[in-house]
Amino acid sequence: MHANEMLTPGDVDHKMFNTTRLHIGYRCDEVDEFCNQARDTIRELADTTLAYQAECARLRRIAKQWSLLALNQPEENEEES
């Protein structure tokens, strides 16, 4: 996996780290790389979520303005009188 690729839930579920021969445990560089990818993915998803939330709020304001304008418009039949 390249640094710019986003992780999937499956990537996290199936991630395996190699053990070292010198001592019991995992290779720190592999664990660090995976943690960096996880952090970057979470950050990108959080940023995207915030952008979508802001866009939704903007669209709600516009929809409310249009709704208020529509309520203030005279009906077609009233204009003909």
Residue, then its C-alpha position, 0 to 999 in steps of 0.5 A: m500500500h502506498a502512502n497516499e492510498m486510503l485504508t479500508p476496514g478490511d486493511v485494518d482487520h487483516k493487517m499482519f506485522n512481521t516479528t523480528r528475530l532479535h527480540i519478541g515483538y513486531r518490527c517498529d518500522e512496519v507498525d509505525e508505517f501502518c499507524n501513519q497510514a491509519r492516521d492519514t486516512i482518519r484525518e482525510l475522512a474527518d476533513t471530508t466529513l466536515a466539508y460535507q457537513a458544511e455543504c449540507a448546512r449551506l444547502r439547507r440555508i438556501a432551501k429555507q430561503w427558497s421556501l420562504l420566498a415561495l411562501n411570500q409569492p402570490e398564487e397565480n389565481e390572485e394575480e389574474s383578479 
